[in-house]
Amino acid sequence: MAVLRAATRALAFIKTVILARILVPSQFGAYGVALLVLGFLEVMTETGVNVLLIQEKETDRYVNSAWIVSIIRGIIISLVIILLTPFIVKFF
């Protein structure tokens, strides 16, 4: 798990460095704000379905429900971001 976490962090760092070279500062700032808002909403709407699927031995009954919950969560996060965009822009 430590190697996986380190590899994930390293790839995220490399992606950020590449984007910093490609984007102009204002675009990179907008990217940072978008990542901040998305990360906050993902943490606030965590359902724990993935933990349930890992812990249960018989996951066949829960897979369809997990997909539906994940899709609905994504739609809700998207709608919240769309609706709050004017306020987020004013705040930052």
C-alpha positions in Angstrom: 0.0 0.0 0.0 2.9 2.4 0.8 4.4 1.8 -2.7 1.0 2.4 -4.3 0.4 5.6 -2.4 3.9 6.8 -3.2 3.5 6.0 -6.9 0.1 7.8 -6.9 1.6 10.9 -5.3 4.6 10.8 -7.6 2.4 10.7 -10.7 0.2 13.5 -9.3 3.3 15.6 -8.8 4.6 14.9 -12.3 1.2 15.8 -13.7 1.2 19.1 -11.8 4.7 19.9 -13.0 3.7 19.3 -16.6 0.6 21.4 -16.3 2.6 24.2 -14.7 4.8 24.3 -17.7 1.9 24.2 -20.2 -0.6 26.6 -18.6 -0.2 30.3 -18.0 -0.4 31.4 -14.4 -4.0 32.4 -14.5 -5.1 29.1 -16.0 -3.0 27.2 -13.5 -4.7 29.1 -10.7 -8.1 28.3 -12.0 -7.0 24.6 -12.2 -5.9 24.8 -8.6 -9.2 26.3 -7.5 -11.1 23.6 -9.4 -9.0 20.8 -7.8 -9.7 22.4 -4.4 -13.4 22.6 -4.8 -13.6 19.1 -6.3 -11.5 17.6 -3.6 -13.6 19.3 -0.9 -16.9 18.0 -2.4 -15.5 14.5 -2.8 -14.5 14.4 0.8 -17.9 15.8 2.0 -19.9 13.3 -0.1 -17.9 10.2 0.6 -20.3 7.3 0.9 -18.1 4.4 2.1 -19.4 2.1 -0.5 -15.9 1.2 -1.6 -15.0 0.2 1.9 -18.1 -2.0 2.1 -17.1 -3.7 -1.2 -13.6 -4.4 0.1 -14.8 -5.8 3.5 -17.6 -8.0 2.3 -16.9 -11.5 1.0 -20.0 -11.7 -1.2 -20.0 -8.5 -3.2 -22.3 -9.6 -6.0 -25.4 -8.3 -4.3 -23.9 -4.9 -3.7 -22.1 -4.1 -7.0 -25.1 -2.7 -8.9 -26.1 -0.6 -5.9 -22.5 0.7 -5.6 -22.5 1.7 -9.3 -25.8 3.6 -8.9 -24.6 5.3 -5.7 -21.4 6.4 -7.4 -23.2 7.7 -10.5 -25.7 9.7 -8.4 -22.8 11.0 -6.3 -21.0 12.2 -9.4 -24.1 13.9 -10.8 -24.7 15.7 -7.4 -21.1 16.9 -7.3 -21.4 18.1 -10.9 -24.6 20.0 -10.2 -23.2 21.5 -7.0 -20.1 22.8 -8.8 -22.2 24.2 -11.6 -24.6 25.9 -9.2 -21.9 27.3 -7.0 -19.5 28.5 -9.7 -20.5 32.2 -9.4 -20.0 32.1 -5.6 -16.7 30.3 -6.0 -15.4 32.8 -8.5 -16.4 35.7 -6.2 -14.7 34.0 -3.2 -11.4 33.4 -5.0 
